[in-house]
Amino acid sequence: METEAKCREWDVFETDGQCAVCGKKAVFSPIKPGFSLRETRCSSCRASRRTRDVARVVAQLAAGPAVRRLPEALPAMAGWRVYEAQAAGPLHDTLRCLPGYVCSEYLPEMIAPGQCTQAGIRCEDLERLSFVDASFDLVVTQDILEHVADPWQAFDELWRVLAPGGRHVFTVPMHEGHATTVRVRYDKEGRRDVLPPVHHGDPVRQGGSLVVTDFGDDLPTLLTRRGQPTLVASHVAFYKPAEMPGIIEGDLYEQYVAAWKAGEKAGFLRYNSVVFVTEKPA
């Protein structure tokens, strides 16, 4: 699938009126006026824009470029082994019907990786997955890898569990016009903040998730150089680079703190919707 350099108007504003995740007619509004258009929600299933773009990419990988909605592609995925690093949400609700579907959360405070809670939720550590090599035809991660202590180890693990011909479809907030930047390092002495701490919202943990890495638009090149061929499968541009936060430090960090204290952090953290695909050679 080639990079989408420009998007048609209906790609940006979804004037076709159908959700790529649930397939239903819907409206797509920001959570709050002024909040990031990447996080607009489907009025039917509540899927965010980035989730809808992930669903569209997966549907096209499974059933061809003419298919734009995931429910239409599910028959073509019936034999796929799918791992999603999330155990709730609209995409999970659509994919869970697949016989080969596995999902997880990171819950080390509750159970060990590879085990399940009493509610049946599996715990997995992306840096040390419990799955054997070549376990999956599709792996999906959404806005997780920027929070992982060693994201490159996680990318290696996700590559390891992909079967030949398998794909990792993923999102991270992309800092366009900037190189990938480390915010936090971990060593034997513990955590060391390279840049001031930034947190994103977390549906599992109150207080949010610490951002360890700010990924730039060099990410596909960095992964490809590691032997993991990666491209941009979908790039829906709402904002110019100057309208996005960039690497948050200095005066920009003070603006972030002010937005956070005012409850407007989701309006400050504006990103375009970018979906990446890493494909393992068959």
Residue pairs with C-beta under 8 A, 6 or more apart in sequence:
1 57
1 60
1 61
1 65
1 231
1 233
1 277
2 231
3 231
3 232
3 233
3 235
4 11
4 232
4 233
4 234
4 235
4 236
5 235
6 237
7 235
7 236
7 237
9 15
10 16
11 236
12 236
12 237
12 238
13 28
14 28
14 52
16 68
17 25
17 26
17 27
18 24
18 25
18 26
18 68
18 69
19 25
19 26
19 28
19 42
19 44
19 45
19 47
19 52
19 69
20 47
20 52
20 53
20 55
20 56
20 59
20 68
20 69
20 70
21 42
21 45
21 47
21 51
21 52
21 55
21 69
21 70
21 90
21 91
21 94
22 42
22 44
22 45
22 47
22 71
22 90
22 93
22 94
23 69
23 70
23 71
23 72
24 42
24 44
24 45
25 44
26 42
26 43
26 44
26 45
27 43
28 40
28 41
28 42
28 43
28 49
28 52
29 40
29 41
29 43
30 36
30 37
30 39
30 40
30 41
31 39
31 40
31 41
31 266
32 266
32 267
34 264
34 267
35 266
35 267
36 238
36 266
36 267
36 269
36 270
36 271
37 49
37 238
37 239
37 270
37 273
38 48
38 49
38 50
38 238
38 270
38 271
38 272
38 273
39 48
39 49
39 50
39 266
40 48
40 49
41 47
41 48
42 52
42 90
45 90
45 93
45 94
46 90
47 55
47 89
47 90
47 91
49 236
49 273
50 142
50 143
50 171
50 273
50 275
51 89
51 90
51 91
51 142
53 171
53 234
53 236
53 273
53 275
54 91
54 140
54 142
54 169
54 170
54 171
54 275
55 69
55 70
55 91
55 94
56 68
56 69
56 70
56 234
57 169
57 233
57 234
57 275
57 277
58 70
58 73
58 138
58 140
58 169
59 67
59 68
59 69
59 70
59 72
59 73
60 67
60 68
60 73
61 138
61 167
61 169
61 277
62 73
62 76
62 77
62 80
63 72
63 73
63 76
67 73
70 91
70 94
70 95
71 94
74 94
74 97
74 98
77 98
77 138
78 98
78 99
79 100
80 98
80 100
80 137
80 138
81 100
81 102
81 135
81 136
81 137
81 138
81 163
82 95
82 98
82 100
82 101
82 102
82 136
82 137
82 138
82 139
82 140
83 102
83 103
83 104
83 131
83 135
83 136
83 138
83 139
83 140
83 161
84 91
84 92
84 95
84 101
84 102
84 103
84 104
84 139
84 140
84 141
85 103
85 104
85 105
85 124
85 126
85 139
85 140
85 141
85 142
85 144
86 92
86 103
86 104
86 105
86 140
86 141
86 142
86 144
87 103
87 104
87 105
87 121
87 122
88 105
88 203
89 203
91 140
91 142
92 103
95 101
95 140
96 103
100 137
102 122
102 136
103 122
104 121
104 122
104 123
104 124
105 121
105 122
105 123
105 124
105 204
106 123
106 124
106 125
106 126
107 117
107 121
107 123
107 204
108 123
108 125
110 117
110 123
111 117
111 123
112 123
113 123
113 124
113 125
113 128
113 129
113 130
114 122
114 123
114 124
114 130
115 122
115 123
116 122
116 123
117 123
124 130
126 141
126 144
126 145
126 148
126 154
126 157
126 158
127 148
127 149
127 150
127 153
127 154
127 157
128 157
129 157
129 158
129 160
129 161
131 161
132 161
133 160
133 161
134 161
134 162
134 163
134 164
134 166
135 161
135 163
136 161
136 162
136 163
136 166
137 162
137 163
137 165
137 166
137 167
138 166
138 167
138 168
138 169
139 158
139 161
139 162
139 166
139 167
139 168
139 169
139 170
140 168
140 169
140 170
141 158
141 168
141 170
141 171
142 170
142 171
143 171
143 172
143 173
143 200
144 170
144 172
145 151
145 154
145 155
145 170
145 172
145 213
145 215
146 172
146 173
146 200
146 211
146 212
146 213
146 214
146 215
147 200
147 209
147 210
147 211
147 212
148 154
148 212
148 213
149 184
149 186
149 212
150 186
151 212
151 213
152 226
155 223
155 226
155 228
155 278
156 226
158 168
158 278
159 168
159 228
159 278
159 280
162 168
162 278
162 280
163 280
164 280
164 281
164 282
165 279
165 280
165 281
165 282
166 279
166 280
167 277
167 278
167 279
167 280
168 277
168 278
169 233
169 275
169 276
169 277
170 275
170 276
170 277
170 278
171 273
171 274
171 275
171 276
172 215
172 219
172 274
172 276
173 200
173 214
173 215
173 269
173 271
174 215
174 216
174 217
174 219
174 271
174 272
174 274
175 181
175 214
175 215
175 216
175 217
175 244
175 245
175 246
175 247
175 271
176 216
176 217
176 241
176 244
176 272
177 216
177 217
177 241
177 246
178 214
178 216
178 217
178 246
178 247
179 216
179 218
180 213
180 214
180 215
180 216
180 218
180 219
180 222
181 195
181 213
181 214
181 216
181 247
182 194
182 195
182 212
182 213
183 193
183 194
183 195
183 197
183 198
183 211
183 212
183 213
183 214
184 191
184 192
184 193
184 194
184 195
184 197
184 210
184 211
184 212
184 213
185 191
185 192
185 194
186 192
195 247
195 248
195 249
195 253
196 248
196 249
196 253
197 210
197 211
198 210
198 211
198 248
198 253
198 256
199 207
199 208
199 209
199 210
199 211
199 260
200 208
200 209
200 211
200 269
201 208
201 209
201 265
201 266
202 208
202 209
214 247
214 248
219 230
219 276
220 230
220 231
220 232
220 276
223 229
223 230
223 278
224 230
228 278
228 280
229 278
229 279
229 281
230 276
230 277
230 278
231 276
231 277
232 274
232 275
232 276
233 275
233 276
233 277
234 273
234 274
234 275
235 272
235 273
235 274
235 275
236 272
236 273
236 274
237 272
238 270
238 272
238 273
239 270
239 271
239 272
243 270
244 270
244 271
244 272
245 252
245 256
245 268
245 269
245 270
246 252
248 256
255 268
256 265
256 268
256 269
259 265
259 267
259 268
260 268
